[in-house]
């Protein structure tokens, strides 16, 4: 897919991460990015090659969907979408065989809008060892027990966003946290995991569409919820939903997830039109009216405008959906373009309020991913940008260690994951590349699956699971595929 705004609705894919679900206690809930992309359950060699018969354990054809599977006690959970039947569903599959244990269809009355290469089954489920929580922008949050019985649902209507919902639910201290940033009515909320009732909901009135999944950050004895949105990374109190602090300097659309390690947060964000030499800027409102307001009504209809950048974003600019842009709507979007920055930031926030000037440790502006979340491992940040450009940064300083290109060109929605001395990358076009996790650059293998990949590979012990648009694969390590 080309580098364009049309990618933003994904994120879940956002933006995606390895998730291991072997623990069943609530003290260690598992959800999207709950392990920061680093597998904690590698107990044997992981595959180095994917093109040998010995490496493949099984392949299970499944319906399309972009959610990353999660694992719990030998069962894999994921979501799917059948376009012909307009069916959103949750599947539970046996981890050892790929066989479907159960399937539940979501109670949707209408399917949310989504991009032509997107999916309304984008957010990744979450599990606390007792219940499974599944979010669809088309209908809201659904809770199942681990046998597939629906316990409750928290209904939400489709949001005003023609690219749909991408942010995944996360879990913390008995709460399900959901963040939804769209053209209007953006919010972050906490839901009781037992009842589905709202504990708190905090409006984000300045936020526009973004698709990053929030993350939990324990800091100074209190747990905070980090929400990355357009132009701003913000922190909210887990217990009350109070906005604690914020840092400006992000892209105008944010899909990668904050990577928190100790007292430092690494935040990568990139979107088209904010790089030097290619910045997008809109005319002033007065200039726009003078140029295009043919009927002199002081507003701009879509048919009056002759500007590709405006026309491609007209839907999100027209906040009240009256098919006329007014000054408030124009100036809001113009300001977002003016303030947007593409970079990865290393931050050490400490305090309340606006911490933009006091928290920045370092900033780097090359090789920044649009969707894929950076991987932090052993003091190294790995990033993969569309085109297969891999950048390695020293996390402490931001110093560039390497910048290389891997065989899989095209777009990257899945995030890199690591285990057994290997880093795995999966491109949208279906190239899975294995790179040695060492100082010297060494590409170990690359395979073209010839099936598109949006979900992130899942690592568990000596197995790696790869979800494509057509199937779920299980590969094992061992001498045969070294």
C-alpha positions in Angstrom: 0.0 0.0 0.0 1.3 3.5 -0.7 2.2 5.9 2.0 -1.0 7.8 2.4 -3.6 8.9 4.9 -5.7 5.9 4.0 -3.6 3.6 6.2 -4.6 5.4 9.4 -7.7 3.3 10.2 -5.4 0.3 10.9 -4.0 0.3 13.8 -4.7 -2.1 15.6 -2.3 -3.3 13.7 -1.4 -1.1 14.8 0.2 -1.5 15.2 0.7 -5.1 16.5 2.6 -7.0 19.0 3.6 -10.5 20.2 1.3 -11.6 23.0 1.7 -14.7 25.2 -1.3 -16.0 27.2 0.1 -18.8 29.3 -0.5 -17.1 32.7 -4.1 -17.3 33.9 -4.0 -14.9 37.0 -5.4 -11.4 36.9 -2.1 -10.0 38.2 -0.7 -10.5 34.7 -3.5 -9.6 32.2 -2.7 -10.1 28.5 -3.7 -7.8 25.7 -2.3 -5.9 22.8 1.3 -5.0 23.6 1.1 -6.2 27.1 4.6 -7.7 26.8 6.0 -4.8 24.9 6.6 -7.1 21.9 9.2 -9.2 23.6 8.2 -12.9 24.2 8.7 -14.1 27.7 8.0 -17.7 27.0 10.7 -18.8 24.6 11.9 -22.2 25.9 13.4 -23.6 22.7 14.8 -22.7 19.3 12.5 -20.6 17.1 12.3 -21.0 13.4 14.9 -19.4 11.2 13.4 -20.4 7.9 9.7 -20.7 6.9 10.1 -22.6 3.6 10.8 -26.1 4.9 8.2 -28.9 5.5 9.8 -29.6 8.8 9.2 -26.1 10.1 5.4 -26.0 9.4 3.3 -27.6 12.1 -0.1 -26.7 10.6 -2.0 -24.2 8.4 -5.6 -23.4 9.2 -7.7 -21.4 6.6 -9.6 -18.7 8.4 -11.7 -15.7 7.4 -10.0 -12.4 6.9 -9.4 -9.9 9.8 -6.5 -7.8 11.0 -6.5 -8.5 14.7 -3.4 -10.2 16.2 -4.2 -13.6 17.9 -3.7 -13.9 21.6 -2.9 -17.1 23.5 -4.3 -18.5 26.8 -3.7 -22.1 28.0 -3.5 -23.6 24.6 -6.3 -21.6 23.0 -5.8 -18.8 20.4 -8.4 -16.1 20.2 -8.9 -13.7 17.2 -11.6 -11.9 15.3 -12.7 -12.2 11.7 -15.0 -10.5 9.1 -16.9 -12.1 6.3 -17.7 -9.3 3.9 -20.4 -11.1 1.8 -22.4 -12.0 5.0 -21.4 -8.8 6.8 -20.4 -11.0 9.7 -18.1 -10.1 12.5 -17.0 -13.0 14.6 -14.7 -14.1 17.4 -12.9 -17.5 17.0 -11.2 -19.7 19.6 -8.7 -22.2 18.0 -6.6 -25.0 19.4 -3.0 -23.9 19.6 -1.6 -27.3 18.8 -3.8 -28.2 15.8 -5.5 -25.0 14.6 -8.9 -26.5 14.9 -11.8 -24.2 15.8 -13.1 -24.8 19.3 -15.9 -22.2 19.1 -17.1 -19.3 17.1 -19.4 -16.4 18.2 -20.9 -13.9 15.8 -21.1 -10.3 17.1 -24.6 -8.8 17.5 -24.1 -6.0 14.9 -26.9 -4.0 13.4 -24.6 -2.2 10.9 -21.0 -2.4 10.0 -18.8 0.7 10.5 -17.2 2.3 7.4 -13.7 1.1 6.8 -11.0 1.6 4.1 -10.9 -0.7 1.1 -7.8 -2.5 2.5 -8.9 -2.2 6.1 -11.2 -4.4 8.2 -13.9 -3.9 10.8 -12.2 -6.8 12.6 -9.0 -4.8 13.5 -8.7 -4.4 17.3 -7.0 -7.3 19.1 -8.9 -9.1 21.9 -7.8 -9.1 25.5 -8.0 -11.8 28.2 -7.6 -11.8 32.0 -7.5 -15.5 32.4 -11.2 -15.6 33.2 -12.9 -13.7 30.5 -12.3 -12.6 26.9 -13.0 -9.0 25.8 -13.5 -8.2 22.2 -14.0 -4.7 20.7 -15.6 -3.9 17.4 -16.2 -0.3 16.3 -19.4 -1.5 14.7 -21.1 -2.5 18.0 -18.8 -1.9 21.0 -17.3 -4.2 23.6 -18.3 -7.8 24.1 -17.4 -10.1 27.0 -17.3 -13.9 26.7 -16.3 -16.6 29.1 -13.5 -18.8 27.8 -16.0 -21.3 26.5 -17.6 -18.7 24.2 -20.7 -17.8 26.3 -21.6 -14.1 26.1 -21.6 -12.6 29.6 -22.3 -8.9 28.7 -21.8 -6.3 26.1 -21.2 -2.5 26.2 -22.9 -1.1 23.2 -21.3 1.7 21.1 -22.5 3.0 17.8 -20.0 3.4 14.9 -17.9 6.5 15.2 -17.7 9.4 12.8 -14.7 8.2 10.9 -14.8 6.6 7.4 -11.7 4.5 8.2 -13.3 2.8 11.3 -11.9 2.0 14.7 -8.5 0.4 15.3 -7.4 0.9 18.9 -7.5 -2.3 21.0 -8.7 -2.7 24.6 -6.2 -3.1 27.3 -6.5 -4.4 30.9 -5.4 -3.0 34.3 -6.5 -3.5 37.9 -9.9 -4.9 37.1 -10.6 -2.3 34.4 -10.9 -2.5 30.6 -9.4 0.6 29.1 -10.6 1.8 25.7 -9.4 4.9 23.9 -11.2 6.1 20.7 -10.0 9.2 18.8 -12.2 10.1 15.8 -13.3 13.2 14.0 -15.6 14.2 16.9 -16.5 12.9 20.4 -13.1 11.4 21.2 -12.7 9.8 24.6 -10.8 7.4 26.9 -12.8 5.3 29.3 -12.5 2.5 32.0 -15.1 -0.3 32.1 -15.6 -2.7 34.9 -14.5 -6.2 33.7 -17.1 -8.0 35.7 -20.2 -6.0 34.8 -19.4 -4.0 31.6 -20.5 -0.8 33.4 -18.6 2.4 32.9 -16.3 3.4 35.8 -15.2 6.6 34.2 -15.1 8.3 30.8 -12.9 11.3 30.0 -13.6 13.4 26.9 -10.7 14.3 24.6 -12.2 17.4 22.9 -9.0 18.5 21.1 -8.3 15.0 19.7 -8.9 14.1 16.1 -8.7 10.7 14.5 -5.8 8.5 15.6 -5.6 4.7 16.1 -3.0 4.1 18.8 -3.7 1.6 21.6 -3.2 2.9 25.1 -0.7 1.4 27.5 -0.2 1.2 31.2 2.7 3.1 32.8 3.5 2.5 36.5 5.3 5.7 37.7 6.0 7.0 41.1 3.7 4.5 42.8 0.7 5.2 40.6 -0.5 3.6 37.4 -1.1 5.9 34.5 -2.8 5.3 31.1 -0.7 6.7 28.2 -2.8 7.7 25.2 -1.1 8.8 22.0 -3.2 10.9 19.7 -2.9 13.6 17.1 -0.1 16.0 18.1 0.0 14.9 21.8 0.9 12.1 24.2 -1.2 12.4 27.3 -1.4 10.6 30.6 -4.6 9.8 32.6 -5.0 8.5 36.1 -6.0 4.9 36.0 -8.4 5.2 39.0 -10.2 8.5 38.1 -9.5 9.2 34.5 -8.1 12.6 35.4 -5.7 14.0 32.8 -2.3 14.3 34.5 0.2 15.6 31.9 0.8 15.9 28.2 3.6 16.3 25.8 3.3 18.0 22.4 5.3 17.2 19.2 3.5 14.2 17.7 2.2 13.6 14.1 -1.2 14.6 13.0 -2.3 11.0 12.9 -0.8 8.6 15.4 -0.9 4.8 15.2 2.2 3.3 16.9 1.9 2.6 20.6 3.9 4.3 23.4 6.8 2.0 24.5 7.4 2.5 28.2 10.5 1.2 30.0 11.2 2.3 33.6 10.9 6.1 33.8 11.3 6.5 30.0 8.7 6.5 27.2 9.6 6.1 23.6 7.0 7.5 21.2 7.2 7.2 17.4 4.7 8.9 15.1 4.7 9.7 11.5 2.1 10.7 8.9 2.3 12.1 5.4 2.8 15.8 5.0 5.0 16.7 7.9 8.5 15.9 6.7 10.9 18.7 5.7 10.4 19.5 2.0 7.0 17.8 1.8 5.0 19.7 4.5 1.3 20.2 3.7 -0.1 23.7 4.5 -3.5 25.0 3.9 -4.4 28.5 2.7 -5.8 30.9 5.3 -9.6 30.9 5.6 -9.7 34.3 3.9 -7.6 33.1 1.0 -9.7 29.9 0.6 -13.0 31.9 0.5 -11.6 34.4 -2.0 -10.4 31.5 -4.3 -13.4 29.0 -4.0 -16.5 30.5 -2.5 -18.5 30.8 -5.7 -21.9 31.4 -4.2 -20.5 33.9 -1.6 -22.2 32.3 1.4 -19.1 32.4 3.5 -18.7 28.6 3.5 -17.1 26.0 1.2 -19.0 23.2 -0.4 -17.0 20.3 -1.7 -18.0 21.1 -5.3 -16.4 24.6 -5.0 -13.0 23.5 -3.9 -10.1 22.7 -6.3 -7.5 21.4 -3.9 -6.5 17.7 -3.7 -5.3 17.9 -0.1 -8.6 19.4 1.0 -10.8 17.2 -1.0 -9.2 14.0 0.2 -9.8 15.1 3.8 -13.2 16.8 3.3 -15.1 14.2 5.3 -13.0 14.6 8.5 -12.9 18.4 8.2 -16.7 18.6 7.9 -17.3 18.0 11.6 -21.1 18.6 11.6 -21.5 16.7 8.3 -23.6 19.5 6.7 -21.5 19.4 3.5 -20.2 22.9 4.1 -16.9 23.9 5.7 -17.0 26.9 8.0 -14.1 28.9 9.4 -13.9 26.8 12.7 -13.6 23.6 10.8 -11.1 25.0 8.3 -8.9 26.6 11.0 -8.9 23.4 13.2 -7.5 21.2 10.4 -5.1 23.9 9.2 -3.6 24.1 12.7 -3.1 20.4 12.9 -1.1 20.5 9.7 0.9 23.4 11.1 1.8 21.7 14.4 2.4 18.1 13.2 5.9 16.6 13.7 7.3 13.3 12.5 9.8 11.8 14.9 10.5 9.3 17.6 10.8 10.9 21.0 12.5 9.7 24.2 10.7 11.2 27.1 11.0 11.3 30.9 7.8 13.0 32.1 7.7 14.0 35.7 5.1 16.3 37.0 1.7 17.7 36.0 0.4 19.8 33.1 2.3 20.6 29.9 5.7 18.8 30.1 6.7 19.4 26.5 9.8 21.4 27.3 11.0 19.5 30.4 10.6 15.9 29.4 12.5 15.5 26.1 15.6 13.4 26.3 16.3 13.0 22.6 14.5 13.2 19.3 15.2 11.4 16.0 13.4 12.1 12.7 14.5 9.5 10.1 13.0 6.0 9.4 9.9 6.6 11.5 7.1 4.0 11.0 3.6 5.0 10.2 1.8 2.0 11.7 4.4 -0.4 13.1 5.3 0.1 16.8 9.1 0.1 17.6 10.6 -2.9 19.4 12.7 -2.3 22.5 15.1 -5.1 23.4 18.4 -5.1 25.3 18.7 -1.3 25.1 18.1 -1.2 21.3 15.1 0.2 19.5 14.2 -1.5 16.3 11.9 0.3 13.8 10.7 -0.8 10.4 9.4 1.8 8.0 7.4 1.2 4.8 9.7 0.2 2.1 11.4 -2.3 4.4 13.8 0.2 6.0 15.0 -1.0 9.4 16.6 1.5 11.8 18.3 0.5 15.0 18.8 3.2 17.7 20.6 3.1 21.0 17.7 3.7 23.4 19.7 5.7 25.9 21.0 8.3 23.5 19.1 8.0 20.2 22.3 7.3 18.4 21.9 5.5 15.1 23.4 2.0 15.2 22.3 0.8 11.8 20.0 1.6 8.9 19.4 -1.2 6.5 16.8 -2.5 4.0 15.2 -5.9 4.4 13.9 -7.9 1.4 10.2 -7.3 2.0 9.3 -4.0 0.3 5.9 -2.3 0.5 4.0 -1.3 3.7 4.5 -2.6 7.2 1.6 -2.8 9.6 2.9 -5.6 11.9 5.5 -4.6 14.5 8.8 -6.4 14.8 9.1 -9.1 17.5 12.0 -11.0 18.9 13.0 -14.3 20.5 15.9 -16.8 20.4 18.3 -14.3 19.1 16.1 -13.4 16.1 14.0 -10.4 15.1 11.0 -11.1 12.8 9.5 -8.6 10.4 6.3 -9.2 8.3 5.3 -6.9 5.4 1.8 -6.2 4.1 2.6 -8.0 0.9 3.5 -11.2 2.8 7.3 -11.2 3.1 8.5 -12.5 6.5 12.1 -11.7 7.1 14.3 -13.0 10.0 17.3 -10.9 11.1 19.9 -11.9 13.7 19.4 -9.9 17.0 23.1 -9.0 17.2 25.4 -6.0 16.6 26.4 -7.1 13.1 23.7 -6.9 10.4 22.7 -10.4 9.3 19.6 -11.3 7.4 19.0 -15.0 8.2 16.1 -15.7 5.8 13.1 -14.2 4.0 10.0 -15.9 2.6 7.2 -14.6 0.4 3.9 -16.0 1.7 2.0 -14.4 -1.2 -0.8 -13.7 1.3 -1.1 -10.2 2.8 -0.2 -9.8 6.5 -1.5 -7.2 8.9 -1.3 -9.0 12.2 1.9 -9.3 14.1 3.6 -12.8 14.5 3.0 -14.4 17.8 5.8 -16.2 19.7 5.2 -18.9 22.3 8.0 -21.3 23.5 9.5 -22.8 20.3 6.5 -21.8 18.0 5.7 -18.8 16.0 2.2 -18.1 14.7 1.7 -16.0 11.5 -1.7 -14.8 10.5 -2.2 -13.9 6.9 -5.4 -12.7 5.1 -6.2 -16.3 4.3 -4.9 -18.5 7.1 -3.2 -19.0 10.4 0.2 -20.7 10.3 2.1 -22.4 13.1 5.8 -23.0 12.7 8.3 -24.7 15.0 12.0 -24.3 15.6 14.6 -27.0 15.5 17.7 -28.1 13.6 15.7 -29.0 10.5 15.0 -25.3 9.7 18.2 -23.7 10.9 
